[in-house]
Amino acid sequence: MTKPTVVLDDLLDDLRQLVECESPSADQAAVARSADLVARLGAARLGVEPERIVVDGCSHLRWILGSRPQAERVVLVCHHDTVWPLGTLETHPYGVDDSGVLRGPGCFDMLAGLVMAWSAVATLPSADGITLLVTGDEEIGSPSSRVLIEDTARGARAALVLEASADGGALKTARKGTSMYDVVITGRAAHAGLEPEKGINAGLELAHQLCAVPALASVADGTTVTPTVASAGTTANTVPATAHFSIDVRAWSLAELERVDAAIRSLTPVLPGATIAILGGINRPPLEESSSKALFERAAGLADALGLPPLTAAAVGGASDGNFTAGVGTPTLDGLGAVGGGAHAVGEHVLVDRLPDRTMLLHALLADLLADPSEGDR
């Protein structure tokens, strides 16, 4: 098997430009500027302009290359938004140190994966059958892109997700599904000194519910139910009339997400007169190992044939857009992006010397899938 030529300088040049075009998810103007750059760089590498898709003000891009039918297509899933606010470059600029460690906001999660995708596709003998989707709101749960992701992946041969690798370069063969809730509690205000007995203390009700919710977790099933942000009241001398808290739920199976969902929606007030409203719900279905097994085995065989570092697999608690592609029944392999670490943290980094072999692996996997458009992976 012949190794493709990977031009590291091109990868690094594209990555530098993307990192230096800050793209925090919640800033739609910044995401739009980033989309302009992604479109320009991607068109230069692929020779084709992308389709620009704006949903609820958020900018997404899609390249549909060639004319193969959907059942023979391979979908590459990327995102160009990051968690870092504007101005982060002032304290954490792009740079590569003498040890070959590249740093910069969003470099690992997941801008390096995007430039790898361009390189891997551009060096194919034919890109007919590749769909490359680059969304702009993954880091905030993909509220505007979920339907686009599902529609793009539905019925495809495979979805390959260029999210950063797990520790040591492991591919992500399973991801927990996620649910997100906001519990809104309504009580009744009263003066805390003059007549507190006339109030219904929403903050006290919040405390009861905060203590009850973690019991919905299941250690045996790996299901976590975690109260996170919480607040109550308005002033220090007023019985709180309102309170709310958020809940983060992670589970390996849809059945567990549904069990917890039913339980959260059944929460009842402890204090007479208090009311509870539940907002939110199941956000991402799990990416179960059965969805990735055949693709991982194929990738591991290709890595061995090319003399690349042996592949390992990891199941992780974090979710990605790969949860959506797996949720519509498309075989999905995640974590094909850069090797490094520190996602969402000040130590975010990419190992430069691993960019070529990861890009070679992606190229080989794409070529292999396009050369054999059977239904064998399903």
PyMOL commands that set and color helices and strands:
alter all, ss='L'
color gray80, all
select helices_A, chain A and resi 8-19+28-46+70-72+88-90+107-122+138-140+146-153+167-169+196-198+202-216+254-265+289-306+322-327+352-371
alter helices_A, ss='H'
color red, helices_A
select strands_A, chain A and resi 51-55+58-64+74-79+95-96+101-103+130-135+158-161+171-175+177-186+224-232+242-251+275-284+313-316+332-333+340-341+349-351
alter strands_A, ss='S'
color yellow, strands_A
deselect
rebuild
show_as cartoon
